[in-house]
Amino acid sequence: MKLELYHRWHCPYSAKVRNFITINKLDQQIKFHEIEEDMRAEIRLENLTGKTRVPCLVIDNKPLLESQAIMDWLRDNLLGGNGVSAH
Ligand SMILES: N[C@@H](CCC(=O)N[C@@H](CS)C(=O)NCC(=O)O)C(=O)O
């Protein structure tokens, strides 16, 4: 399964998802794209979602928006329903 997180350093919702990923030691399983640093990533995000909103988790080329939905998905699919919450 290919997992990618589109994010912005200055977005608090992105930060919350990144913190969740770090706290739960999932960094190695996810490729990160900072859309202000990588214009091609921004274009790809826009092609996938019709907008440039972050955070967006792309799961095997299917986008999932909304920070809470992303953390819920990670918890259910990578952490067996457990996991430490992030703030
Ligand atoms: N409810 C969303 C809010 C996400 C959000 O507002 N992201 C901002 C950056 S902090 C954004 O990408 N705004 C640009 C846009 O909506 O196109 C979440 O929890 O993920």
The ligand as an SDF file (V2000), in Angstrom:
LIG
                    3D

 20 19  0  0  0  0  0  0  0  0999 V2000
  -11.0050   20.8670    8.4530 N   0  0  0  0  0  0  0  0  0  0  0  0
   -9.7420   20.7370    7.7260 C   0  0  0  0  0  0  0  0  0  0  0  0
   -9.0800   22.1100    7.6500 C   0  0  0  0  0  0  0  0  0  0  0  0
   -7.8590   22.1170    6.7440 C   0  0  0  0  0  0  0  0  0  0  0  0
   -7.4400   23.5250    6.3820 C   0  0  0  0  0  0  0  0  0  0  0  0
   -8.1340   24.5090    6.6910 O   0  0  0  0  0  0  0  0  0  0  0  0
   -6.2810   23.6330    5.7310 N   0  0  0  0  0  0  0  0  0  0  0  0
   -5.8150   24.9120    5.2580 C   0  0  0  0  0  0  0  0  0  0  0  0
   -4.3850   25.1770    5.6790 C   0  0  0  0  0  0  0  0  0  0  0  0
   -4.2000   25.3000    7.4520 S   0  0  0  0  0  0  0  0  0  0  0  0
   -5.8090   24.9150    3.7470 C   0  0  0  0  0  0  0  0  0  0  0  0
   -5.2780   24.0150    3.1150 O   0  0  0  0  0  0  0  0  0  0  0  0
   -6.4240   25.9580    3.1530 N   0  0  0  0  0  0  0  0  0  0  0  0
   -6.4030   26.1380    1.7450 C   0  0  0  0  0  0  0  0  0  0  0  0
   -7.5960   25.5420    1.0830 C   0  0  0  0  0  0  0  0  0  0  0  0
   -8.5690   25.1950    1.7730 O   0  0  0  0  0  0  0  0  0  0  0  0
   -7.5490   25.4300   -0.1400 O   0  0  0  0  0  0  0  0  0  0  0  0
   -8.8710   19.6910    8.4200 C   0  0  0  0  0  0  0  0  0  0  0  0
   -9.0470   19.4560    9.6240 O   0  0  0  0  0  0  0  0  0  0  0  0
   -8.0440   19.0810    7.7410 O   0  0  0  0  0  0  0  0  0  0  0  0
  1  2  1  0
  2  3  1  0
  2 18  1  0
  3  4  1  0
  4  5  1  0
  5  6  2  0
  5  7  1  0
  7  8  1  0
  8  9  1  0
  8 11  1  0
  9 10  1  0
 11 12  2  0
 11 13  1  0
 13 14  1  0
 14 15  1  0
 15 16  2  0
 15 17  1  0
 18 19  2  0
 18 20  1  0
M  END
$$$$
